[in-house]
Amino acid sequence: MIAVAAHLEALPKMTRAGYIMSVNYAHNAKVLKNLRQWANDNLPIYGSYIGYDLAVQILESSDSGKQTALKEIYHSLPYSEPQLRRRLRQFQRDGWISVENNREDRRNFFVSPTEKMLFSYAEYFRLMTSLCHEMRPSS
């Protein structure tokens, strides 16, 4: 993914001004607000980036077909282990994930998304794609 600053620097100065003026910010901001509201109402975000980042990490790992070890989650996200543990308990309690013992090493656990999580994020991705098509340049 190209960083925004690098993308803007690559445009000639006159093109940058035109590019900036070509966006319908009010309309597109409403589209983003609608997407965020849907996510807050239907996904395990719980009003924080911890929930969002944790869910994305679990989904990303599950797509590779391997189980996600709790240790891997703790080491891959920029939050404290107690914060992540608290959120994982909430995810499990609310039916977003399942947690299983590692049969080879009972001290370790694996996390998997439930059908509820997979379905909800499939809907989110569908909605996100649809809303991206609603975004438009300035009138």
C-alpha positions as CSV (number, residue, x, y, z in Angstrom):
1,M,0.0,0.0,0.0
2,I,1.3,3.4,-0.9
3,A,1.5,6.0,1.9
4,V,-0.7,9.0,1.3
5,A,2.2,11.5,1.6
6,A,4.3,9.5,-0.9
7,H,1.3,9.4,-3.3
8,L,0.8,13.2,-3.1
9,E,4.5,13.9,-3.5
10,A,4.4,11.8,-6.7
11,L,1.8,14.2,-8.2
12,P,2.9,17.5,-9.9
13,K,2.0,20.5,-7.7
14,M,-0.8,21.7,-10.0
15,T,-2.3,18.2,-10.1
16,R,-2.2,17.9,-6.3
17,A,-4.4,21.0,-6.0
18,G,-6.8,19.6,-8.6
19,Y,-6.8,16.2,-6.9
20,I,-7.6,17.7,-3.5
21,M,-10.4,19.8,-5.0
22,S,-11.9,16.9,-6.9
23,V,-13.2,15.1,-3.8
24,N,-16.7,15.5,-2.4
25,Y,-15.6,15.5,1.2
26,A,-19.0,16.0,2.8
27,H,-20.6,13.1,0.9
28,N,-17.6,10.8,1.4
29,A,-17.3,11.6,5.1
30,K,-21.0,10.5,5.5
31,V,-20.2,7.3,3.7
32,L,-17.2,6.6,6.0
33,K,-19.4,7.5,9.1
34,N,-22.0,5.0,7.9
35,L,-19.4,2.3,7.5
36,R,-17.9,3.0,10.9
37,Q,-21.3,3.0,12.6
38,W,-22.2,-0.4,11.0
39,A,-18.8,-1.8,12.2
40,N,-19.4,-0.5,15.7
41,D,-22.9,-2.0,15.8
42,N,-22.0,-5.4,14.2
43,L,-18.4,-6.3,14.8
44,P,-16.4,-7.0,18.0
45,I,-14.7,-3.5,18.0
46,Y,-16.1,-2.4,21.4
47,G,-15.2,1.2,20.6
48,S,-11.4,0.7,20.4
49,Y,-8.7,-0.1,18.0
50,I,-7.7,-3.0,20.2
51,G,-10.8,-4.9,19.2
52,Y,-10.4,-3.9,15.6
53,D,-6.8,-4.9,15.4
54,L,-7.3,-8.1,17.3
55,A,-10.1,-9.3,15.0
56,V,-8.1,-8.4,11.9
57,Q,-5.1,-10.4,13.3
58,I,-7.3,-13.4,14.0
59,L,-9.0,-13.3,10.6
60,E,-5.7,-12.9,8.8
61,S,-4.1,-15.8,10.6
62,S,-7.2,-18.0,10.0
63,D,-7.1,-17.4,6.3
64,S,-3.8,-19.2,6.0
65,G,-5.4,-22.3,7.3
66,K,-3.4,-22.6,10.5
67,Q,-4.5,-22.1,14.0
68,T,-3.4,-18.9,15.7
69,A,-1.4,-19.3,18.9
70,L,-2.2,-16.8,21.7
71,K,1.5,-16.1,22.0
72,E,1.6,-15.1,18.3
73,I,-1.2,-12.6,18.9
74,Y,0.5,-11.2,22.0
75,H,3.7,-10.6,20.1
76,S,2.2,-9.3,16.8
77,L,0.0,-6.5,18.2
78,P,1.2,-3.3,19.9
79,Y,-0.9,-3.7,23.0
80,S,-0.1,-5.0,26.4
81,E,-0.9,-8.7,27.1
82,P,-3.4,-7.8,29.9
83,Q,-5.4,-5.6,27.4
84,L,-5.4,-8.3,24.8
85,R,-6.4,-11.0,27.3
86,R,-9.3,-8.9,28.5
87,R,-10.5,-8.3,24.9
88,L,-10.0,-12.0,24.0
89,R,-12.2,-13.0,27.0
90,Q,-14.8,-10.6,25.8
91,F,-14.6,-12.0,22.2
92,Q,-15.0,-15.6,23.6
93,R,-17.8,-14.6,25.9
94,D,-19.7,-13.0,23.0
95,G,-19.2,-15.9,20.6
96,W,-16.7,-14.3,18.2
97,I,-13.8,-16.7,18.8
98,S,-13.2,-20.2,20.1
99,V,-10.2,-21.0,22.2
100,E,-8.7,-24.5,22.3
101,N,-5.8,-26.1,24.2
102,N,-2.7,-27.0,22.3
103,R,-2.8,-30.9,22.5
104,E,1.0,-31.0,22.3
105,D,1.7,-28.3,24.9
106,R,-1.2,-27.8,27.3
107,R,0.3,-24.5,28.4
108,N,-0.5,-22.9,25.0
109,F,-3.8,-22.1,23.4
110,F,-5.1,-21.6,19.9
111,V,-7.7,-19.0,18.8
112,S,-10.1,-19.5,15.9
113,P,-12.8,-17.2,14.5
114,T,-16.3,-18.6,14.9
115,E,-18.9,-18.7,12.1
116,K,-20.4,-15.6,13.7
117,M,-17.2,-13.7,13.2
118,L,-16.6,-15.0,9.7
119,F,-20.1,-14.2,8.6
120,S,-20.1,-10.7,10.2
121,Y,-16.8,-9.8,8.5
122,A,-18.0,-11.2,5.2
123,E,-20.9,-8.7,5.5
124,Y,-18.6,-5.9,6.5
125,F,-16.3,-6.5,3.4
126,R,-19.4,-6.7,1.2
127,L,-20.7,-3.4,2.6
128,M,-17.3,-1.7,2.4
129,T,-17.0,-2.7,-1.3
130,S,-20.5,-1.3,-1.9
131,L,-19.9,1.9,-0.1
132,C,-16.6,2.5,-1.9
133,H,-18.6,2.6,-5.1
134,E,-20.8,5.3,-3.5
135,M,-17.8,7.6,-2.9
136,R,-17.6,10.2,-5.6
137,P,-15.6,13.2,-6.8
138,S,-16.9,16.7,-6.1
139,S,-20.2,17.8,-7.7
